[in-house]
């Protein structure tokens, strides 16, 4: 892969929503940024007004067929949280929400190759079918903040990162058709638990196509990479990492309060940094009460990625997104879908654009 070269910054008007700051110049790559989904405060979803909840979208996962996002919110339904199943090819945010699972935190979410959904809840990992209708299994766990499912030697395994004690847990899952019958700690010398040396606050975890395990340490400012069984552990310093996603030989790391994305290669070399074009998207770069962050991230390899702007909001206490309704009006010839209040928790989509060689 050619080295990642940082280009000189351009005026925002020239960028026009394309991220050009940290991509291979030789490949002519860029990203077109859009808002895939957000919480429209003037609407309801399945009978629930959205003016107050849900909020704090941290967990994010994508179905194996690439048609649905799973978004986890840890403020909703009496602060118990919720997880939504969102159809990607539907532009209307209300209609795009095809299922809501109340009562779970959803700080971390993953899917497996059969579409089952793994959700980090309070002291447990909840596993549901793709439609979020049937709970298949509950795995008791500690302060597990992120999960990743993978196939290893024909076995379905699940990794979970514990932010409190700096450990990775590995469960071997026993399948029963489309369901799951049990989860047993295994690997890592037989205990199923691996203490990551020096880790203080483990968060996002992913497994790449080669079986390498990637996990980030938010307070420790590190990204770790290891082979199965915790072998050949390596790390690189990245400030404030929250989640990690794999895109071929690139590794994307969301940097929480830094509101940026660091790009690594698969050998832990830092290639550059991606920035969200907040102004073009008409979003507040600092979010609600200046708590806006970049958290969950998932990729569609070779096409781009989705990233959760946790506690994010539209700019200037207005919104150009959502449906036209009684809250909409023209101001100086510009249509605002909501002139009274902002909308919240945008999930951003960055679509890879390749320019043909001249």
DOBA-721597 format. One line per field, with one value per atom (N, C-alpha, C): residue in one letter; x, y, z. Coordinates in pm, whole numbers, always signed. Example, Ala and Ser with C-alpha at 12.3 -4.5 7.8 and 13.67 -1.06 7.14 Angstrom:
residu <- [A A A S S S]
xx <- [+1319 +1230 +1320 +1285 +1367 +1290]
yy <- [-569 -450 -330 -225 -106 +3]
zz <- [+780 +780 +780 +708 +714 +787]
//
This chain:
residu <- [X X X X X X X X X X X X X X X X X X X X X X X X X X X X X X X X X X X X X X X X X X X X X X X X X X X X X X X X X X X X X X X X X X X X X X X X X X X X X X X X X X X X X X X X X X X X X X X X X X X X X X X X X X X X X X X X X X X X X X X X X X X X X X X X X X X X X X X X X X X X X X X X X X X X X X X X X X X X X X X X X X X X X X X X X X X X X X X X X X X X X X X X X X X X X X X X X X X X X X X X X X X X X X X X X X X X X X X X X X X X X X X X X X X X X X X X X X X X X X X X X X X X X X X X X X X X X X X X X X X X X X X X X X X X X X X X X X X X X X X X X X X X X X X X X X X X X X X X X X X X X X X X X X X X X X X X X X X X X X X X X X X X X X X X X X X X X X X X X X X X X X X X X X X X X X X X X X X X X X X X X X X X X X X X X X X X X X X X X X X X X X X X X X X X X X X X X X X X X X X X X X X X X X X X X X X X X X X X X X X X X X X X X X X X X X X X X X X X X X X X X X X X X X X X X X X X X X X X X X X X X X X X X X X X X X X X X X X X X X X X X X X X X X X X X X X X X X X X X X X X X X X X X X X X X X X X X X X X X X X X X X X X X X X X X X X X X X X X X X X X X X X X X X X X X X X X X X X X X X X X X X X X X X X X X X X X X X X X X X X X X X X X X X X X X X X X X X X X X X X X X X X X X X X X X X X X X X X X X X X X X X X X X X X X X X X X X X X X X X X X X X X X X X X X X X X X X X X X X X X X X X X X X X X X X X X X X X X X X X X X X X X X X X X X X X X X X X X X X X X X X X X X X X X X X X X X X X X X X X X X X X X X X X X X X X X X X X X X X X X X X X X X X X X X X X X X X X X X X X X X X X X X X X X X X X X X X X X X X X X X X X X X X X X X X X X X X X X X X X X X X X X X X X X X X X X X X X X X X X X X X X X X X X X X X X X X X X X X X X X X X X X X X X X X X X X X X X X X X X X X X X X X X X X X X X X X X X X X X X X X X X X X X X X X X X X X X X X X X X X X X X X X X X X X X X X X X X X X X X X X X X X X X X X X X X X X X X X X X X X X X X X X X X X X X X X X X X X X X X X X X X X X X X X X X X X X X X X X X X X X X X X X X X X X X X X X X X X X X X X X X X X X X X X X X X X X X X X X X X X X X X X X X X X X X X X X X X X X X X X X X X X X X X X X X X X X X X X X X X X X X X X X X X X X X X X X X X]
xx <- [+84 +0 +88 +62 +146 +135 +238 +234 +123 +69 -38 +26 -8 +54 -51 -15 -108 -97 -210 -212 -231 -197 -219 -366 -408 -550 -606 -732 -803 -913 -963 -1080 -1197 -1284 -1398 -1485 -1500 -1585 -1530 -1397 -1335 -1350 -1340 -1356 -1493 -1594 -1733 -1769 -1730 -1769 -1676 -1568 -1473 -1355 -1324 -1210 -1085 -991 -873 -744 -754 -635 -545 -594 -509 -533 -520 -544 -434 -415 -306 -321 -228 -238 -236 -158 -147 -277 -356 -482 -594 -574 -678 -801 -785 -901 -947 -1076 -1135 -1261 -1319 -1445 -1550 -1667 -1781 -1859 -1877 -1941 -2088 -2172 -2314 -2359 -2481 -2543 -2634 -2598 -2676 -2805 -2797 -2911 -2892 -3002 -2994 -3127 -3129 -3249 -3320 -3433 -3514 -3606 -3575 -3645 -3794 -3838 -3979 -4060 -3996 -4065 -4078 -4155 -4166 -4123 -4075 -4038 -4107 -4190 -4270 -4346 -4400 -4483 -4408 -4276 -4197 -4144 -4184 -4127 -3976 -3905 -3758 -3699 -3782 -3733 -3632 -3648 -3557 -3465 -3515 -3434 -3468 -3380 -3255 -3140 -3038 -2917 -2796 -2680 -2550 -2540 -2534 -2511 -2361 -2326 -2186 -2165 -2244 -2227 -2275 -2199 -2236 -2187 -2274 -2237 -2314 -2272 -2338 -2368 -2481 -2519 -2423 -2406 -2310 -2344 -2472 -2508 -2496 -2457 -2437 -2564 -2680 -2807 -2859 -2809 -2862 -2749 -2774 -2691 -2760 -2681 -2731 -2667 -2751 -2703 -2747 -2651 -2680 -2674 -2777 -2786 -2790 -2710 -2713 -2785 -2873 -2968 -3103 -3192 -3326 -3405 -3538 -3623 -3581 -3601 -3564 -3416 -3335 -3189 -3136 -3220 -3175 -3117 -3134 -3077 -3164 -3118 -3189 -3094 -3133 -3061 -3160 -3118 -3203 -3145 -3234 -3197 -3242 -3147 -3170 -3140 -3235 -3217 -3137 -3025 -2931 -2984 -3059 -3101 -3231 -3277 -3397 -3355 -3386 -3340 -3420 -3548 -3632 -3594 -3551 -3497 -3602 -3726 -3829 -3859 -3872 -3902 -3781 -3661 -3540 -3528 -3587 -3583 -3684 -3636 -3726 -3746 -3663 -3680 -3612 -3671 -3613 -3616 -3500 -3489 -3465 -3566 -3548 -3482 -3425 -3378 -3238 -3160 -3020 -2933 -2810 -2725 -2667 -2620 -2566 -2441 -2355 -2231 -2139 -2144 -2069 -2159 -2150 -2234 -2147 -2178 -2113 -2214 -2183 -2262 -2169 -2225 -2144 -2185 -2126 -2149 -2289 -2365 -2504 -2603 -2551 -2637 -2680 -2638 -2672 -2607 -2673 -2631 -2586 -2466 -2405 -2403 -2459 -2480 -2418 -2332 -2276 -2379 -2426 -2524 -2460 -2537 -2483 -2445 -2316 -2264 -2299 -2327 -2363 -2349 -2335 -2344 -2473 -2563 -2690 -2677 -2726 -2717 -2859 -2887 -3020 -3012 -3128 -3136 -3127 -3114 -3092 -3205 -3327 -3443 -3459 -3374 -3381 -3511 -3563 -3690 -3671 -3569 -3551 -3413 -3409 -3280 -3235 -3116 -3062 -2979 -2910 -2820 -2782 -2754 -2700 -2572 -2463 -2333 -2298 -2290 -2246 -2106 -2085 -1955 -1935 -1815 -1785 -1825 -1737 -1765 -1720 -1783 -1746 -1797 -1705 -1740 -1747 -1690 -1693 -1679 -1734 -1727 -1696 -1642 -1613 -1629 -1704 -1724 -1637 -1585 -1497 -1502 -1461 -1443 -1295 -1266 -1128 -1125 -1064 -1055 -1189 -1288 -1422 -1509 -1448 -1525 -1571 -1690 -1737 -1693 -1615 -1565 -1606 -1608 -1645 -1539 -1491 -1397 -1469 -1438 -1493 -1385 -1384 -1285 -1347 -1276 -1324 -1248 -1321 -1255 -1209 -1258 -1225 -1097 -1077 -957 -856 -879 -779 -761 -869 -859 -941 -898 -976 -1027 -1155 -1212 -1244 -1232 -1262 -1356 -1473 -1571 -1582 -1594 -1626 -1777 -1842 -1988 -2031 -2127 -2182 -2310 -2310 -2424 -2526 -2651 -2762 -2851 -2816 -2884 -2854 -2961 -2942 -2928 -2947 -2938 -2804 -2792 -2671 -2714 -2642 -2682 -2592 -2466 -2378 -2259 -2194 -2072 -1976 -1857 -1760 -1629 -1576 -1445 -1340 -1257 -1154 -1045 -928 -813 -738 -637 -555 -501 -444 -385 -485 -609 -711 -807 -770 -857 -963 -934 -1025 -1013 -917 -900 -753 -728 -592 -578 -489 -460 -365 -410 -327 -227 -98 +3 -5 -17 -18 -150 -253 -382 -457 -522 -596 -744 -783 -921 -956 -964 -987 -1127 -1135 -1264 -1281 -1288 -1323 -1230 -1289 -1211 -1262 -1171 -1205 -1105 -1144 -1056 -1043 -920 -902 -905 -891 -904 -795 -683 -574 -585 -688 -706 -640 -577 -518 -627 -602 -697 -648 -736 -705 -793 -735 -813 -751 -835 -785 -798 -711 -706 -728 -848 -886 -796 -787 -706 -557 -522 -381 -326 -416 -374 -294 -345 -274 -371 -319 -387 -299 -359 -287 -325 -227 -249 -181 -251 -192 -242 -166 -209 -295 -364 -441 -359 -426 -366 -281 -297 -222 -77 -39 +101 +138 +269 +327 +253 +233 +163 +246 +183 +248 +149 +200 +112 +169 +82 +124 +45 +105 +39 -58 -182 -286 -365 -383 -447 -597 -646 -789 -863 -813 -884 -1008 -1118 -1241 -1282 -1272 -1311 -1218 -1223 -1133 -1212 -1177 -1240 -1135 -1157 -1060 -1113 -1030 -1065 -947 -943 -832 -703 -606 -478 -478 -591 -603 -680 -643 -712 -754 -883 -938 -967 -920 -934 -1003 -1122 -1189 -1121 -1101 -1037 -1141 -1204 -1311 -1327 -1275 -1294 -1210 -1114 -1037 -1122 -1228 -1323 -1252 -1163 -1089 -1071 -1019 -997 -853 -778 -641 -641 -559 -546 -412 -416 -295 -287 -167 -160 -164 -160 -177 -51 +53 +173 +187 +76 +70 +142 +175 +232 +122 +141 +42 +56 -53 -51 -106 -196 -256 -377 -452 -569 -681 -802 -921 -1000 -1053 -1132 -1272 -1371 -1510 -1534 -1594 -1626 -1753 -1740 -1857 -1939 -1872 -1945 -2030 -1972 -2049 -2170 -2155 -2264 -2364 -2331 -2416 -2439 -2328 -2328 -2239 -2271 -2186 -2063 -1942 -1823 -1806 -1866 -1848 -1966 -2077 -2189 -2268 -2353 -2441 -2361 -2368 -2293 -2145 -2095 -1952 -1906 -1999 -1966 -1960 -1969 -1969 -1839 -1849 -1732 -1751 -1646 -1655 -1634 -1730 -1721 -1723 -1836 -1838 -1810 -1741 -1709 -1714 -1771 -1776 -1746 -1682 -1644 -1724 -1733 -1775 -1649 -1569 -1435 -1434 -1346 -1331 -1434 -1533 -1639 -1649 -1602 -1612 -1647 -1705 -1734 -1848 -1901 -1999 -1936 -1965 -1910 -2015 -2022 -2119 -2062 -2136 -2102 -2181 -2130 -2200 -2215 -2336 -2370 -2354 -2354 -2347 -2483 -2482 -2607 -2589 -2701 -2696 -2657 -2614 -2556 -2663 -2628 -2705 -2848 -2865 -2996 -3106 -3068 -3163 -3122 -3200 -3165 -3216 -3129 -3168 -3203 -3214 -3239 -3380 -3423 -3551 -3666 -3788 -3907 -3949 -4017 -4082 -4213 -4229 -4350 -4378 -4455 -4491 -4372 -4261 -4140 -4050 -4092 -4008 -4042 -3942 -3965 -3848 -3872 -3767 -3708 -3576 -3507 -3405 -3425 -3338 -3325 -3438 -3442 -3389 -3351 -3298 -3399 -3424 -3520 -3456 -3513 -3475 -3588 -3556 -3658 -3707 -3621 -3659 -3594 -3676 -3623 -3621 -3675 -3689 -3581 -3527 -3431 -3341 -3228 -3135 -3185 -3126 -3144 -3013 -3021 -2912 -2859 -2742 -2679 -2663 -2602 -2585 -2490 -2530 -2440 -2390 -2261 -2201 -2161 -2173 -2129 -2022 -1910 -1802 -1787 -1825 -1822 -1695 -1621 -1496 -1519 -1445 -1455 -1317 -1312 -1184 -1186 -1089 -1077 -998 -1052 -982 -852 -747 -619 -629 -558 -560 -474]
yy <- [-119 +0 +124 +226 +345 +420 +497 +569 +673 +701 +799 +936 +1028 +1160 +1264 +1356 +1461 +1576 +1615 +1726 +1857 +1969 +2098 +2125 +2195 +2221 +2311 +2290 +2370 +2447 +2557 +2625 +2530 +2552 +2462 +2454 +2566 +2565 +2474 +2466 +2380 +2233 +2207 +2068 +2014 +2096 +2057 +1919 +1895 +1769 +1653 +1674 +1565 +1578 +1473 +1473 +1436 +1531 +1510 +1514 +1526 +1558 +1440 +1316 +1207 +1080 +1085 +968 +954 +834 +814 +902 +993 +1084 +1007 +901 +826 +758 +720 +652 +749 +878 +977 +959 +897 +870 +996 +999 +1103 +1045 +1116 +1073 +1182 +1140 +1230 +1205 +1308 +1296 +1334 +1255 +1285 +1245 +1287 +1241 +1125 +1006 +886 +882 +928 +911 +1008 +1059 +1137 +1131 +1183 +1187 +1319 +1311 +1427 +1457 +1564 +1592 +1621 +1654 +1685 +1563 +1447 +1326 +1224 +1119 +1005 +880 +782 +652 +544 +467 +363 +421 +541 +603 +678 +678 +746 +879 +993 +1122 +1123 +1192 +1191 +1320 +1408 +1537 +1523 +1421 +1402 +1282 +1177 +1057 +992 +908 +861 +960 +944 +1025 +936 +989 +924 +793 +809 +695 +663 +552 +509 +381 +279 +153 +163 +102 +102 -28 -92 -215 -218 -306 -318 -465 -491 -628 -685 -817 -876 -851 -826 -794 -645 -564 -422 -340 -397 -328 -255 -292 -235 -190 -78 -36 -71 -101 -116 -5 +78 +193 +179 +187 +175 +309 +339 +465 +432 +501 +469 +575 +652 +735 +726 +649 +630 +539 +544 +453 +448 +562 +573 +545 +600 +589 +448 +357 +219 +197 +290 +279 +204 +197 +124 +95 +0 -30 -23 +42 +55 -22 -78 -137 -39 +5 +115 +69 +86 +47 +155 +117 +214 +283 +214 +273 +353 +383 +464 +599 +706 +839 +899 +867 +921 +855 +935 +879 +800 +847 +776 +641 +639 +513 +421 +477 +395 +310 +355 +278 +165 +43 -70 -152 -129 -201 -122 -127 -65 -167 -191 -280 -194 -177 -92 -167 -89 -147 -201 -177 -220 -98 -98 +20 +33 -76 -69 +17 +16 +92 +35 -95 -162 -263 -274 -366 -433 -559 -631 -725 -767 -870 -982 -1103 -1212 -1240 -1342 -1369 -1421 -1455 -1496 -1388 -1271 -1157 -1142 -1232 -1218 -1093 -1033 -903 -919 -871 -880 -740 -726 -594 -590 -491 -472 -402 -472 -418 -412 -380 -373 -513 -535 -661 -783 -765 -880 -842 -945 -930 -998 -922 -974 -1006 -1123 -1164 -1183 -1114 -1116 -1160 -1198 -1225 -1094 -1103 -985 -884 -930 -841 -778 -812 -764 -806 -921 -968 -1075 -1159 -1274 -1273 -1279 -1291 -1436 -1458 -1592 -1640 -1546 -1585 -1461 -1482 -1377 -1428 -1353 -1391 -1297 -1346 -1260 -1207 -1078 -1016 -900 -846 -730 -602 -503 -374 -384 -471 -494 -380 -312 -191 -211 -320 -346 -495 -543 -684 -700 -816 -850 -1000 -1041 -1183 -1222 -1345 -1391 -1542 -1594 -1738 -1770 -1868 -1912 -2064 -2116 -2260 -2330 -2268 -2328 -2295 -2239 -2203 -2057 -2032 -1895 -1846 -1738 -1686 -1540 -1497 -1359 -1301 -1181 -1108 -991 -966 -852 -779 -645 -565 -508 -521 -471 -343 -232 -104 -84 -165 -146 -217 -340 -415 -439 -379 -389 -527 -606 -742 -761 -860 -911 -1049 -1073 -1206 -1270 -1401 -1476 -1590 -1590 -1696 -1778 -1908 -1997 -2020 -1990 -1998 -2126 -2193 -2314 -2279 -2308 -2273 -2386 -2346 -2439 -2386 -2421 -2362 -2214 -2132 -1988 -1935 -2021 -1979 -2012 -1984 -2013 -2081 -2186 -2260 -2234 -2191 -2168 -2082 -2025 -1948 -1988 -2034 -2083 -2008 -1957 -1893 -1994 -1954 -2045 -1970 -2032 -1965 -1885 -1809 -1730 -1818 -1930 -2019 -2101 -2107 -2187 -2109 -1987 -1907 -1831 -1803 -1722 -1574 -1535 -1394 -1356 -1242 -1194 -1052 -1032 -899 -830 -722 -649 -566 -592 -523 -371 -302 -156 -93 -171 -115 -61 +52 +115 +133 +142 +176 +123 -8 -69 -40 -7 +22 -63 +0 -71 -186 -297 -414 -466 -508 -569 -679 -771 -877 -862 -856 -837 -970 -964 -1083 -1185 -1143 -1234 -1292 -1254 -1303 -1219 -1108 -1019 -947 -926 -858 -715 -620 -480 -427 -355 -299 -166 -69 +64 +91 +175 +213 +364 +406 +547 +632 +599 +681 +655 +536 +505 +556 +610 +669 +572 +447 +346 +264 +216 +113 -11 -122 -248 -339 -415 -521 -647 -759 -885 -1000 -1105 -1227 -1308 -1413 -1496 -1541 -1561 -1599 -1489 -1365 -1254 -1249 -1324 -1331 -1210 -1179 -1073 -940 -904 -781 -659 -566 -441 -327 -204 -90 +34 +134 +264 +369 +483 +591 +666 +677 +755 +825 +955 +1030 +1005 +960 +947 +852 +730 +640 +579 +572 +516 +387 +382 +261 +242 +123 +86 +8 +28 -44 -80 -191 -243 -221 -164 -146 -194 -326 -383 -367 -296 -273 -144 -75 +46 +14 +83 +72 +213 +231 +362 +365 +468 +480 +612 +605 +729 +783 +913 +980 +1065 +1008 +1055 +1207 +1277 +1421 +1500 +1434 +1501 +1522 +1444 +1455 +1439 +1341 +1312 +1162 +1118 +976 +957 +878 +846 +725 +730 +620 +552 +421 +340 +242 +191 +75 -50 -167 -289 -327 -242 -263 -157 -85 +15 +144 +168 +296 +398 +518 +624 +687 +684 +735 +877 +913 +1046 +1058 +1167 +1193 +1244 +1196 +1239 +1337 +1441 +1540 +1547 +1563 +1575 +1717 +1733 +1868 +1922 +1964 +2003 +2112 +2212 +2327 +2285 +2205 +2162 +2078 +1999 +1914 +1990 +2116 +2201 +2136 +2087 +2028 +2111 +2110 +2176 +2089 +2143 +2059 +2020 +2097 +2069 +1995 +1987 +1908 +1970 +1890 +1934 +1963 +2088 +2129 +2099 +2108 +2086 +1946 +1851 +1712 +1623 +1680 +1600 +1524 +1398 +1311 +1223 +1158 +1051 +920 +829 +704 +584 +511 +387 +408 +313 +320 +180 +171 +45 +76 -19 +3 -86 -40 -122 -129 -234 -235 -193 -97 -47 +56 +82 +178 +294 +275 +383 +333 +422 +385 +470 +425 +498 +526 +644 +679 +753 +721 +783 +913 +1021 +1149 +1161 +1094 +1089 +1229 +1261 +1392 +1504 +1468 +1569 +1634 +1745 +1813 +1901 +1941 +2032 +2172 +2256 +2385 +2492 +2589 +2712 +2689 +2581 +2550 +2538 +2497 +2472 +2343 +2303 +2181 +2188 +2149 +2136 +1992 +1907 +1764 +1728 +1608 +1556 +1592 +1566 +1592 +1739 +1783 +1913 +1899 +1983 +1976 +2114 +2121 +2249 +2321 +2252 +2313 +2370 +2360 +2401 +2543 +2611 +2746 +2786 +2891 +2951 +3069 +3076 +3189 +3239 +3364 +3422 +3330 +3272 +3188 +3048 +3011 +2877 +2797 +2674 +2589 +2522 +2548 +2476 +2380 +2253 +2155 +2174 +2234 +2265 +2398 +2501 +2633 +2659 +2568 +2591 +2524 +2415 +2342 +2256 +2216 +2131 +1988 +1906 +1761 +1699 +1574 +1518 +1384 +1348 +1217 +1174 +1259 +1218 +1099 +1006 +900 +943 +960 +1012 +899 +926 +830 +894 +827 +873 +770 +810 +722 +746 +641 +655 +689 +790 +835 +819 +755 +736 +813 +900 +981 +904 +894 +822 +892 +817 +880 +962 +1075 +1167 +1113]
zz <- [+0 +0 +0 -85 -87 +45 +81 +209 +209 +327 +341 +354 +265 +265 +299 +385 +424 +324 +268 +175 +251 +186 +249 +263 +369 +388 +280 +245 +147 +217 +156 +212 +220 +317 +337 +213 +144 +25 -83 -90 -190 -152 -21 +23 -9 +11 -22 +29 +150 +214 +188 +109 +84 +177 +248 +338 +259 +253 +171 +251 +382 +461 +490 +477 +524 +447 +317 +236 +133 +75 -18 -142 -161 -275 -406 -413 -537 -576 -475 -502 -534 -503 -530 -444 -327 -242 -170 -141 -58 +2 +98 +156 +139 +102 +102 +231 +311 +441 +433 +499 +512 +652 +686 +810 +774 +820 +791 +872 +997 +1088 +1204 +1259 +1381 +1455 +1575 +1656 +1626 +1556 +1520 +1638 +1710 +1835 +1819 +1700 +1680 +1640 +1631 +1586 +1699 +1671 +1762 +1688 +1761 +1704 +1785 +1719 +1785 +1905 +1885 +1988 +2096 +2091 +2194 +2140 +2201 +2161 +2182 +2091 +2097 +2152 +2207 +2254 +2366 +2450 +2563 +2545 +2482 +2465 +2331 +2279 +2339 +2319 +2399 +2389 +2417 +2382 +2401 +2323 +2191 +2102 +2101 +2165 +2168 +2089 +2117 +2046 +1902 +1811 +1669 +1605 +1530 +1459 +1328 +1238 +1109 +1083 +1019 +988 +884 +881 +786 +640 +609 +471 +441 +540 +520 +505 +539 +518 +641 +760 +883 +976 +1043 +1153 +1284 +1385 +1521 +1603 +1663 +1740 +1884 +1976 +2118 +2188 +2267 +2341 +2490 +2570 +2712 +2796 +2732 +2806 +2735 +2794 +2737 +2829 +2817 +2893 +3041 +3110 +3252 +3275 +3183 +3190 +3169 +3125 +3104 +2965 +2876 +2743 +2645 +2519 +2414 +2299 +2215 +2092 +1977 +1869 +1750 +1632 +1553 +1425 +1317 +1235 +1142 +1000 +911 +772 +700 +642 +587 +462 +377 +249 +259 +380 +399 +455 +383 +421 +535 +544 +650 +783 +879 +1003 +1081 +1080 +1154 +1090 +959 +889 +886 +893 +890 +1015 +1125 +1250 +1242 +1228 +1209 +1335 +1438 +1565 +1675 +1794 +1913 +2026 +2085 +2201 +2324 +2411 +2529 +2644 +2736 +2861 +2861 +2754 +2750 +2721 +2773 +2757 +2617 +2561 +2425 +2413 +2517 +2506 +2400 +2384 +2279 +2212 +2079 +2002 +1896 +1869 +1759 +1695 +1574 +1507 +1465 +1444 +1391 +1247 +1187 +1045 +1016 +1119 +1101 +1141 +1173 +1201 +1345 +1434 +1575 +1632 +1731 +1783 +1928 +1958 +2091 +2152 +2271 +2331 +2470 +2496 +2630 +2717 +2818 +2911 +3050 +3151 +3287 +3335 +3356 +3412 +3328 +3201 +3116 +2970 +2887 +2742 +2700 +2640 +2593 +2444 +2405 +2265 +2210 +2099 +2038 +1893 +1841 +1698 +1622 +1489 +1407 +1417 +1439 +1446 +1584 +1678 +1817 +1885 +1844 +1900 +2007 +1991 +2079 +2143 +2276 +2341 +2334 +2281 +2261 +2379 +2445 +2552 +2632 +2760 +2846 +2908 +2890 +2943 +3058 +3180 +3291 +3263 +3287 +3261 +3356 +3360 +3443 +3374 +3379 +3314 +3169 +3095 +2955 +2869 +2802 +2729 +2578 +2528 +2385 +2360 +2250 +2215 +2066 +2031 +1892 +1875 +1773 +1743 +1625 +1627 +1520 +1510 +1395 +1374 +1390 +1474 +1493 +1487 +1382 +1367 +1367 +1310 +1304 +1424 +1531 +1649 +1640 +1693 +1708 +1846 +1848 +1974 +1990 +2113 +2146 +2238 +2203 +2287 +2352 +2479 +2548 +2625 +2614 +2686 +2813 +2923 +3052 +3086 +3093 +3114 +3257 +3349 +3490 +3529 +3481 +3524 +3413 +3295 +3188 +3131 +3128 +3077 +2949 +2873 +2761 +2801 +2778 +2800 +2667 +2663 +2540 +2574 +2509 +2527 +2399 +2415 +2303 +2307 +2196 +2189 +2120 +2176 +2117 +2043 +1913 +1829 +1825 +1814 +1800 +1689 +1565 +1451 +1446 +1441 +1444 +1586 +1684 +1823 +1883 +2013 +2090 +2219 +2256 +2375 +2495 +2472 +2586 +2545 +2647 +2629 +2740 +2703 +2800 +2785 +2895 +2890 +2846 +2752 +2701 +2630 +2618 +2560 +2664 +2620 +2710 +2824 +2787 +2886 +2964 +2914 +2980 +3067 +3104 +3191 +3113 +2986 +2905 +2933 +3017 +3054 +3039 +2975 +2952 +3004 +3097 +3148 +3052 +2990 +2894 +2974 +2959 +3040 +3024 +3137 +3135 +3100 +3067 +3026 +3148 +3130 +3240 +3211 +3083 +3051 +2911 +2898 +2768 +2716 +2589 +2526 +2399 +2282 +2160 +2127 +2077 +2039 +1905 +1818 +1690 +1659 +1570 +1522 +1372 +1321 +1177 +1102 +971 +887 +913 +970 +1001 +1142 +1214 +1350 +1457 +1417 +1515 +1594 +1722 +1809 +1831 +1809 +1829 +1942 +2036 +2145 +2185 +2223 +2255 +2405 +2454 +2596 +2603 +2644 +2642 +2731 +2857 +2948 +2932 +2886 +2865 +2734 +2646 +2518 +2432 +2423 +2345 +2261 +2149 +2068 +2073 +2116 +2125 +2008 +1965 +1865 +1917 +1908 +1953 +1866 +1864 +1798 +1896 +1848 +1940 +2060 +2171 +2298 +2359 +2309 +2364 +2324 +2221 +2179 +2094 +2095 +2013 +2034 +2160 +2195 +2157 +2085 +2046 +2071 +2076 +2096 +2031 +2013 +1961 +2038 +2059 +2133 +2042 +2086 +2018 +2128 +2118 +2225 +2227 +2342 +2367 +2275 +2249 +2158 +2224 +2148 +2202 +2132 +2000 +1927 +1809 +1751 +1642 +1538 +1410 +1301 +1196 +1129 +1032 +891 +805 +664 +580 +558 +483 +562 +503 +570 +652 +652 +734 +862 +966 +1094 +1136 +1160 +1195 +1345 +1412 +1557 +1589 +1649 +1691 +1816 +1816 +1929 +1999 +2095 +2182 +2182 +2282 +2295 +2197 +2129 +2025 +1899 +1887 +1775 +1641 +1635 +1512 +1501 +1388 +1363 +1319 +1393 +1356 +1264 +1160 +1065 +1086 +1110 +1124 +1008 +982 +895 +984 +922 +1002 +1078 +1071 +1151 +1259 +1288 +1395 +1362 +1236 +1197 +1180 +1233 +1218 +1080 +1004 +868 +857 +943 +934 +1022 +1002 +1083 +995 +1021 +949 +1035 +973 +1043 +983 +1067 +1022 +970 +852 +800 +866 +991 +1071 +1003 +947 +891 +772 +681 +565 +604 +711 +757 +845 +876 +961 +1098 +1154 +1288 +1379 +1507 +1605 +1630 +1612 +1636 +1782 +1874 +2017 +2079 +2006 +2053 +2165 +2227 +2333 +2460 +2509 +2629 +2618 +2495 +2466 +2504 +2501 +2534 +2411 +2293 +2171 +2153 +2112 +2095 +1972 +1930 +1831 +1904 +1890 +1966 +1873 +1864 +1786 +1639 +1578 +1435 +1375 +1254 +1179 +1033 +965 +826 +731 +609 +495 +409 +422 +361 +215 +186 +50 +11 +96 +61 +158 +282 +378 +516 +596 +734 +790 +903 +982 +1117 +1174 +1304 +1386 +1515 +1605 +1661 +1643 +1704 +1835 +1938 +2067 +2126 +2173 +2229 +2126 +1999 +1894 +1872 +1799 +1769 +1646 +1587 +1473 +1521 +1427 +1462 +1487 +1569 +1589 +1640 +1717 +1777 +1672 +1552 +1444 +1375 +1274 +1202 +1059 +967 +827 +792 +895 +874 +920 +882 +928 +835 +882 +802 +809 +704 +707 +785 +888 +970 +1027 +1134 +1195 +1255 +1269 +1325 +1215 +1089 +977 +931 +870 +818 +732 +650 +570 +645 +651 +711 +609 +564 +462 +341 +302 +183 +202 +326 +353 +434 +391 +461 +580 +697 +818 +854 +866 +901 +1045 +1127 +1264 +1301 +1321 +1353 +1503 +1582 +1725 +1809 +1763 +1843 +1755 +1812 +1739 +1738 +1650 +1653 +1702 +1745 +1825 +1775 +1828 +1812 +1665 +1581 +1441 +1427 +1341 +1296 +1159 +1145 +1023 +930 +802 +701 +615 +601 +514 +401 +282 +165 +86 +61 -10 -156 -203 -341 -404 -518 -588 -717 -732 -854 -958 -1077 -1184 -1219 -1246 -1280 -1407 -1408 -1524 -1637]
//
